[in-house]
Amino acid sequence: MSPHRRPVPLWYVLLAVVVSVLGVAGAGIAYTEHVARRQCTVLRAEVAVYREAPPATLTGQQLAAAKEQLLRDLHC
């Protein structure tokens, strides 16, 4: 270490770590909410299509019902 350089205080290092962790956590939460909004948009569009033209097959009807239930469960 250079004789002219002062050592970094421990509280400064801990503050940098805490701020970094909070920044990464905040960015993760923001990204997760962004993805959830996009998924809700896609799900609402799919449900709208099923409402306009209801499926004729049993499998299609079950899929439409499952997507309707998912839309309600996610509170989109």
Helices and strands as residue ranges (DSSP letters): H 10-52, H 58-74
